[in-house]
Amino acid sequence: MTMKNTNSRIARAMSTPIVASVQYSYLQSPVGPLLIAGDDAAVRFIRFPNEGKPEPPEPGWTKAAPRGALADTVQQLREYFAGKRRDFDLPLAPAGTAFQRSVWRWLEQIPYGVTISYSDLAKRSGKPKASRAVGQANGKNPLPIVIPCHRVIAADGTLGGFGGGLPTKVKLLRLEGLDF
């Protein structure tokens, strides 16, 4: 499989430097309160709750009513959870290594309601023997759901891991019509 030339949202937004004033907001969702952080130009983080409690913001972040990219993210996530959105169209600026960002661009290519294995993802990304490294990059994804790391499973069809916890992964996959 070749990567669609989508002028990746990651590549577009990566030219936007991280600014000192990261703003954050929370979104109540079926998987718990999501912390969404970024600035007017791009979304930089989505974090799952920890044991049902909202993830705290980083020091120096400012709580604000969503606007710009954050407002768009909140709206598109609401649509996703309501079953009305399958793809996201947001400016993304996840911080990571070149290899991690490459894996995340490949994650963006996994369609709604489809799963692939870590080894398939490694092959697609041109690193067929790097399943473990691809899995680690997948686990470092700072923008879950929007960059759909929950759609990657183990080669034997089991769930594998997930930073938001396996119950959250199951909820997301079921939302997309998959039976896990």
C-alpha positions as protocol buffer text, in pm:
chain_id: "A"
residue {
  index: 1
  type: MET
  ca { x: 0 y: 0 z: 0 }
}
residue {
  index: 2
  type: THR
  ca { x: 126 y: 344 z: -83 }
}
residue {
  index: 3
  type: MET
  ca { x: 46 y: 641 z: 132 }
}
residue {
  index: 4
  type: LYS
  ca { x: -222 y: 866 z: -10 }
}
residue {
  index: 5
  type: ASN
  ca { x: -86 y: 1204 z: -101 }
}
residue {
  index: 6
  type: THR
  ca { x: -308 y: 1388 z: 143 }
}
residue {
  index: 7
  type: ASN
  ca { x: -71 y: 1673 z: 215 }
}
residue {
  index: 8
  type: SER
  ca { x: -69 y: 1521 z: 563 }
}
residue {
  index: 9
  type: ARG
  ca { x: -221 y: 1731 z: 837 }
}
residue {
  index: 10
  type: ILE
  ca { x: 82 y: 1638 z: 1046 }
}
residue {
  index: 11
  type: ALA
  ca { x: 328 y: 1760 z: 784 }
}
residue {
  index: 12
  type: ARG
  ca { x: 135 y: 2084 z: 728 }
}
residue {
  index: 13
  type: ALA
  ca { x: 116 y: 2171 z: 1095 }
}
residue {
  index: 14
  type: MET
  ca { x: 468 y: 2060 z: 1187 }
}
residue {
  index: 15
  type: SER
  ca { x: 597 y: 2382 z: 1039 }
}
residue {
  index: 16
  type: THR
  ca { x: 410 y: 2560 z: 1317 }
}
residue {
  index: 17
  type: PRO
  ca { x: 650 y: 2601 z: 1612 }
}
residue {
  index: 18
  type: ILE
  ca { x: 534 y: 2509 z: 1959 }
}
residue {
  index: 19
  type: VAL
  ca { x: 431 y: 2829 z: 2124 }
}
residue {
  index: 20
  type: ALA
  ca { x: 466 y: 2918 z: 2489 }
}
residue {
  index: 21
  type: SER
  ca { x: 93 y: 2965 z: 2540 }
}
residue {
  index: 22
  type: VAL
  ca { x: -63 y: 2621 z: 2509 }
}
residue {
  index: 23
  type: GLN
  ca { x: -431 y: 2634 z: 2587 }
}
residue {
  index: 24
  type: TYR
  ca { x: -641 y: 2342 z: 2699 }
}
residue {
  index: 25
  type: SER
  ca { x: -999 y: 2242 z: 2745 }
}
residue {
  index: 26
  type: TYR
  ca { x: -1185 y: 1928 z: 2847 }
}
residue {
  index: 27
  type: LEU
  ca { x: -1443 y: 1740 z: 2645 }
}
residue {
  index: 28
  type: GLN
  ca { x: -1682 y: 1501 z: 2816 }
}
residue {
  index: 29
  type: SER
  ca { x: -1694 y: 1191 z: 2599 }
}
residue {
  index: 30
  type: PRO
  ca { x: -1814 y: 829 z: 2612 }
}
residue {
  index: 31
  type: VAL
  ca { x: -1458 y: 730 z: 2712 }
}
residue {
  index: 32
  type: GLY
  ca { x: -1437 y: 992 z: 2987 }
}
residue {
  index: 33
  type: PRO
  ca { x: -1313 y: 1349 z: 3002 }
}
residue {
  index: 34
  type: LEU
  ca { x: -1058 y: 1418 z: 2728 }
}
residue {
  index: 35
  type: LEU
  ca { x: -793 y: 1685 z: 2776 }
}
residue {
  index: 36
  type: ILE
  ca { x: -740 y: 1866 z: 2445 }
}
residue {
  index: 37
  type: ALA
  ca { x: -448 y: 2106 z: 2417 }
}
residue {
  index: 38
  type: GLY
  ca { x: -294 y: 2324 z: 2150 }
}
residue {
  index: 39
  type: ASP
  ca { x: -307 y: 2678 z: 2024 }
}
residue {
  index: 40
  type: ASP
  ca { x: -497 y: 2871 z: 1760 }
}
residue {
  index: 41
  type: ALA
  ca { x: -286 y: 2714 z: 1484 }
}
residue {
  index: 42
  type: ALA
  ca { x: -284 y: 2344 z: 1572 }
}
residue {
  index: 43
  type: VAL
  ca { x: -388 y: 2068 z: 1809 }
}
residue {
  index: 44
  type: ARG
  ca { x: -92 y: 1921 z: 1996 }
}
residue {
  index: 45
  type: PHE
  ca { x: -233 y: 1679 z: 2255 }
}
residue {
  index: 46
  type: ILE
  ca { x: -538 y: 1470 z: 2334 }
}
residue {
  index: 47
  type: ARG
  ca { x: -515 y: 1283 z: 2661 }
}
residue {
  index: 48
  type: PHE
  ca { x: -742 y: 1017 z: 2803 }
}
residue {
  index: 49
  type: PRO
  ca { x: -860 y: 1021 z: 3164 }
}
residue {
  index: 50
  type: ASN
  ca { x: -659 y: 835 z: 3424 }
}
residue {
  index: 51
  type: GLU
  ca { x: -879 y: 602 z: 3630 }
}
residue {
  index: 52
  type: GLY
  ca { x: -1184 y: 805 z: 3527 }
}
residue {
  index: 53
  type: LYS
  ca { x: -1033 y: 1137 z: 3633 }
}
residue {
  index: 54
  type: PRO
  ca { x: -934 y: 1408 z: 3387 }
}
residue {
  index: 55
  type: GLU
  ca { x: -566 y: 1416 z: 3304 }
}
residue {
  index: 56
  type: PRO
  ca { x: -415 y: 1733 z: 3456 }
}
residue {
  index: 57
  type: PRO
  ca { x: -262 y: 1992 z: 3223 }
}
residue {
  index: 58
  type: GLU
  ca { x: 110 y: 2055 z: 3202 }
}
residue {
  index: 59
  type: PRO
  ca { x: 249 y: 2346 z: 3407 }
}
residue {
  index: 60
  type: GLY
  ca { x: 212 y: 2671 z: 3219 }
}
residue {
  index: 61
  type: TRP
  ca { x: -85 y: 2565 z: 3012 }
}
residue {
  index: 62
  type: THR
  ca { x: -387 y: 2796 z: 3027 }
}
residue {
  index: 63
  type: LYS
  ca { x: -744 y: 2674 z: 3059 }
}
residue {
  index: 64
  type: ALA
  ca { x: -957 y: 2847 z: 2800 }
}
residue {
  index: 65
  type: ALA
  ca { x: -1283 y: 2817 z: 2616 }
}
residue {
  index: 66
  type: PRO
  ca { x: -1204 y: 2633 z: 2293 }
}
residue {
  index: 67
  type: ARG
  ca { x: -1133 y: 2854 z: 1993 }
}
residue {
  index: 68
  type: GLY
  ca { x: -949 y: 2808 z: 1666 }
}
residue {
  index: 69
  type: ALA
  ca { x: -804 y: 2459 z: 1625 }
}
residue {
  index: 70
  type: LEU
  ca { x: -923 y: 2357 z: 1974 }
}
residue {
  index: 71
  type: ALA
  ca { x: -1282 y: 2450 z: 1895 }
}
residue {
  index: 72
  type: ASP
  ca { x: -1264 y: 2257 z: 1569 }
}
residue {
  index: 73
  type: THR
  ca { x: -1125 y: 1956 z: 1753 }
}
residue {
  index: 74
  type: VAL
  ca { x: -1399 y: 1961 z: 2015 }
}
residue {
  index: 75
  type: GLN
  ca { x: -1665 y: 1987 z: 1742 }
}
residue {
  index: 76
  type: GLN
  ca { x: -1519 y: 1709 z: 1529 }
}
residue {
  index: 77
  type: LEU
  ca { x: -1473 y: 1477 z: 1828 }
}
residue {
  index: 78
  type: ARG
  ca { x: -1836 y: 1536 z: 1928 }
}
residue {
  index: 79
  type: GLU
  ca { x: -1940 y: 1442 z: 1574 }
}
residue {
  index: 80
  type: TYR
  ca { x: -1717 y: 1132 z: 1587 }
}
residue {
  index: 81
  type: PHE
  ca { x: -1868 y: 1013 z: 1915 }
}
residue {
  index: 82
  type: ALA
  ca { x: -2218 y: 1080 z: 1778 }
}
residue {
  index: 83
  type: GLY
  ca { x: -2140 y: 855 z: 1479 }
}
residue {
  index: 84
  type: LYS
  ca { x: -2153 y: 1146 z: 1234 }
}
residue {
  index: 85
  type: ARG
  ca { x: -1781 y: 1175 z: 1152 }
}
residue {
  index: 86
  type: ARG
  ca { x: -1538 y: 916 z: 1019 }
}
residue {
  index: 87
  type: ASP
  ca { x: -1242 y: 1136 z: 925 }
}
residue {
  index: 88
  type: PHE
  ca { x: -1087 y: 1435 z: 1093 }
}
residue {
  index: 89
  type: ASP
  ca { x: -977 y: 1752 z: 916 }
}
residue {
  index: 90
  type: LEU
  ca { x: -769 y: 1935 z: 1172 }
}
residue {
  index: 91
  type: PRO
  ca { x: -428 y: 2103 z: 1181 }
}
residue {
  index: 92
  type: LEU
  ca { x: -213 y: 1868 z: 1388 }
}
residue {
  index: 93
  type: ALA
  ca { x: 126 y: 1936 z: 1540 }
}
residue {
  index: 94
  type: PRO
  ca { x: 234 y: 1633 z: 1740 }
}
residue {
  index: 95
  type: ALA
  ca { x: 587 y: 1653 z: 1877 }
}
residue {
  index: 96
  type: GLY
  ca { x: 795 y: 1345 z: 1806 }
}
residue {
  index: 97
  type: THR
  ca { x: 1094 y: 1206 z: 1626 }
}
residue {
  index: 98
  type: ALA
  ca { x: 1100 y: 1187 z: 1247 }
}
residue {
  index: 99
  type: PHE
  ca { x: 1036 y: 811 z: 1272 }
}
residue {
  index: 100
  type: GLN
  ca { x: 739 y: 860 z: 1508 }
}
residue {
  index: 101
  type: ARG
  ca { x: 585 y: 1126 z: 1284 }
}
residue {
  index: 102
  type: SER
  ca { x: 628 y: 893 z: 986 }
}
residue {
  index: 103
  type: VAL
  ca { x: 440 y: 616 z: 1168 }
}
residue {
  index: 104
  type: TRP
  ca { x: 169 y: 862 z: 1271 }
}
residue {
  index: 105
  type: ARG
  ca { x: 124 y: 969 z: 908 }
}
residue {
  index: 106
  type: TRP
  ca { x: 67 y: 602 z: 822 }
}
residue {
  index: 107
  type: LEU
  ca { x: -184 y: 572 z: 1106 }
}
residue {
  index: 108
  type: GLU
  ca { x: -383 y: 853 z: 943 }
}
residue {
  index: 109
  type: GLN
  ca { x: -429 y: 623 z: 641 }
}
residue {
  index: 110
  type: ILE
  ca { x: -616 y: 350 z: 834 }
}
residue {
  index: 111
  type: PRO
  ca { x: -985 y: 387 z: 745 }
}
residue {
  index: 112
  type: TYR
  ca { x: -1264 y: 416 z: 998 }
}
residue {
  index: 113
  type: GLY
  ca { x: -1386 y: 74 z: 1106 }
}
residue {
  index: 114
  type: VAL
  ca { x: -1073 y: -109 z: 985 }
}
residue {
  index: 115
  type: THR
  ca { x: -793 y: -259 z: 1192 }
}
residue {
  index: 116
  type: ILE
  ca { x: -443 y: -357 z: 1090 }
}
residue {
  index: 117
  type: SER
  ca { x: -167 y: -534 z: 1279 }
}
residue {
  index: 118
  type: TYR
  ca { x: 151 y: -380 z: 1411 }
}
residue {
  index: 119
  type: SER
  ca { x: 344 y: -590 z: 1157 }
}
residue {
  index: 120
  type: ASP
  ca { x: 123 y: -463 z: 873 }
}
residue {
  index: 121
  type: LEU
  ca { x: 185 y: -108 z: 988 }
}
residue {
  index: 122
  type: ALA
  ca { x: 560 y: -176 z: 994 }
}
residue {
  index: 123
  type: LYS
  ca { x: 545 y: -310 z: 637 }
}
residue {
  index: 124
  type: ARG
  ca { x: 340 y: -14 z: 516 }
}
residue {
  index: 125
  type: SER
  ca { x: 584 y: 229 z: 672 }
}
residue {
  index: 126
  type: GLY
  ca { x: 874 y: 66 z: 488 }
}
residue {
  index: 127
  type: LYS
  ca { x: 1024 y: -93 z: 800 }
}
residue {
  index: 128
  type: PRO
  ca { x: 900 y: -455 z: 780 }
}
residue {
  index: 129
  type: LYS
  ca { x: 1128 y: -578 z: 1059 }
}
residue {
  index: 130
  type: ALA
  ca { x: 1047 y: -291 z: 1294 }
}
residue {
  index: 131
  type: SER
  ca { x: 713 y: -405 z: 1438 }
}
residue {
  index: 132
  type: ARG
  ca { x: 829 y: -338 z: 1791 }
}
residue {
  index: 133
  type: ALA
  ca { x: 958 y: 13 z: 1708 }
}
residue {
  index: 134
  type: VAL
  ca { x: 638 y: 87 z: 1518 }
}
residue {
  index: 135
  type: GLY
  ca { x: 438 y: -31 z: 1819 }
}
residue {
  index: 136
  type: GLN
  ca { x: 638 y: 200 z: 2044 }
}
residue {
  index: 137
  type: ALA
  ca { x: 581 y: 494 z: 1809 }
}
residue {
  index: 138
  type: ASN
  ca { x: 212 y: 405 z: 1803 }
}
residue {
  index: 139
  type: GLY
  ca { x: 211 y: 415 z: 2184 }
}
residue {
  index: 140
  type: LYS
  ca { x: 371 y: 762 z: 2187 }
}
residue {
  index: 141
  type: ASN
  ca { x: 99 y: 911 z: 1967 }
}
residue {
  index: 142
  type: PRO
  ca { x: 0 y: 1238 z: 2142 }
}
residue {
  index: 143
  type: LEU
  ca { x: -322 y: 1272 z: 1940 }
}
residue {
  index: 144
  type: PRO
  ca { x: -518 y: 947 z: 1984 }
}
residue {
  index: 145
  type: ILE
  ca { x: -854 y: 911 z: 1813 }
}
residue {
  index: 146
  type: VAL
  ca { x: -768 y: 1186 z: 1563 }
}
residue {
  index: 147
  type: ILE
  ca { x: -455 y: 990 z: 1465 }
}
residue {
  index: 148
  type: PRO
  ca { x: -626 y: 652 z: 1503 }
}
residue {
  index: 149
  type: CYS
  ca { x: -375 y: 438 z: 1692 }
}
residue {
  index: 150
  type: HIS
  ca { x: -668 y: 242 z: 1839 }
}
residue {
  index: 151
  type: ARG
  ca { x: -709 y: 74 z: 1498 }
}
residue {
  index: 152
  type: VAL
  ca { x: -381 y: -116 z: 1534 }
}
residue {
  index: 153
  type: ILE
  ca { x: -406 y: -464 z: 1688 }
}
residue {
  index: 154
  type: ALA
  ca { x: -181 y: -766 z: 1739 }
}
residue {
  index: 155
  type: ALA
  ca { x: -115 y: -1002 z: 1446 }
}
residue {
  index: 156
  type: ASP
  ca { x: -318 y: -1277 z: 1618 }
}
residue {
  index: 157
  type: GLY
  ca { x: -627 y: -1053 z: 1622 }
}
residue {
  index: 158
  type: THR
  ca { x: -611 y: -966 z: 1990 }
}
residue {
  index: 159
  type: LEU
  ca { x: -618 y: -604 z: 2099 }
}
residue {
  index: 160
  type: GLY
  ca { x: -253 y: -553 z: 2189 }
}
residue {
  index: 161
  type: GLY
  ca { x: -193 y: -248 z: 2406 }
}
residue {
  index: 162
  type: PHE
  ca { x: -337 y: 99 z: 2423 }
}
residue {
  index: 163
  type: GLY
  ca { x: -232 y: 409 z: 2614 }
}
residue {
  index: 164
  type: GLY
  ca { x: -590 y: 492 z: 2705 }
}
residue {
  index: 165
  type: GLY
  ca { x: -648 y: 141 z: 2843 }
}
residue {
  index: 166
  type: LEU
  ca { x: -799 y: -160 z: 2671 }
}
residue {
  index: 167
  type: PRO
  ca { x: -1160 y: -78 z: 2775 }
}
residue {
  index: 168
  type: THR
  ca { x: -1123 y: 256 z: 2594 }
}
residue {
  index: 169
  type: LYS
  ca { x: -979 y: 84 z: 2286 }
}
residue {
  index: 170
  type: VAL
  ca { x: -1274 y: -157 z: 2284 }
}
residue {
  index: 171
  type: LYS
  ca { x: -1523 y: 134 z: 2311 }
}
residue {
  index: 172
  type: LEU
  ca { x: -1360 y: 316 z: 2020 }
}
residue {
  index: 173
  type: LEU
  ca { x: -1351 y: 6 z: 1799 }
}
residue {
  index: 174
  type: ARG
  ca { x: -1715 y: -76 z: 1882 }
}
residue {
  index: 175
  type: LEU
  ca { x: -1813 y: 283 z: 1805 }
}
residue {
  index: 176
  type: GLU
  ca { x: -1663 y: 221 z: 1459 }
}
residue {
  index: 177
  type: GLY
  ca { x: -1873 y: -94 z: 1417 }
}
residue {
  index: 178
  type: LEU
  ca { x: -1609 y: -355 z: 1504 }
}
residue {
  index: 179
  type: ASP
  ca { x: -1686 y: -647 z: 1734 }
}
residue {
  index: 180
  type: PHE
  ca { x: -1425 y: -678 z: 2007 }
}
